[in-house]
Amino acid sequence: MADIMRLSFLENFNWFLLNFIKKLFALPVRSKPHQLKGKLEKLLPFKPQDISLYEEALTHKIQNLKDQEGNKVNNERLEFLGDAIIESVISEFLFKEMPRAKEGELSIMRSKIVNRKHLNELGQNLKITELLQKHFTSTQLGKNINGNLYEALVGAIFLDKGYGGAKKFIYKSMIDPYIDLEKLNKKIGSYKSFMIEWAQKNHIPYRFEAQEDVNKGKKNYFKVNFYLNDKKISYGRSGSKKKAEEISARRAYYTMNLEQNG
């Protein structure tokens, strides 16, 4: 009898120890469900129902979590979903608010609203990172963490509250406080596109001339010069050729005082 009791105790202890280790190394250190729900209620314009969706939205891939079947658990799928929902809501908003705008105009306006810089600012203003584990550094999380979390949060809201709930949140957090269509219409979304259109409109030959910058160590850099009438106006340097073109075009825009001269 004593042997049976001892065996039962050991089995129970091993089960407890195994589950404790799983929880210690597999689960994120975050607020308890009721604590997270309280924080979300302050952030969202409604009471969340399925907290597990929001936990997933706040799970960064750096945590390296997996489910019982060994599948990775993070917020990347919800980011994908949220991105699509945001574009849909903004498209509907612009369609109604700009009844005479053509497809190209609507697309340009949408790109001015739904871009990485703006989404990062929204996520930062909402302080979504405070719902993550506290010991992560900004370097670990990446420079776009705020925008990524905003998208994932919208994805979770859509699954929890449907399109109407996601739309309500996007209006409260993005459209109502930040979007001024008159100002946005004057805002330049891409300096490269602007300079190309300006040169074509004024019948001025232009070109972007790119070359690899070999004096930057191991990392590849590009230097892009912008020319008008074969005269070099500006240059841009970046690890991305596309970004270097944009920098060069922006410098040309300000060098020529086009913000004043149109």
Number of C-alpha atoms within 10 A of each C-alpha: 6 7 8 9 10 11 12 12 12 12 12 12 12 12 11 12 12 12 11 12 11 11 12 11 12 14 15 17 14 15 15 9 13 10 10 15 19 14 14 18 12 10 15 17 14 14 13 17 12 14 16 12 20 25 21 18 28 27 23 22 14 10 17 14 17 14 10 6 6 8 9 13 17 21 24 19 15 27 22 15 18 26 18 14 20 21 15 14 19 22 17 11 15 17 15 11 11 12 9 10 14 10 10 9 14 18 13 14 22 19 15 18 21 16 12 15 13 16 21 20 15 19 22 17 11 14 14 19 18 11 15 18 16 10 8 13 9 11 8 11 14 10 11 15 20 25 23 25 29 30 28 28 27 28 29 29 28 21 17 18 18 12 17 12 17 25 22 18 20 18 16 14 19 19 17 10 9 14 12 10 14 8 8 15 13 9 11 14 17 15 18 22 13 15 19 17 12 15 16 12 9 9 9 13 13 17 16 18 13 18 12 15 16 12 9 11 8 7 9 14 19 21 22 27 23 25 20 15 11 11 12 15 17 21 22 22 22 19 15 13 19 16 17 22 25 23 24 25 28 20 18 24 20 12 12 13 11 12 9 7 6 8
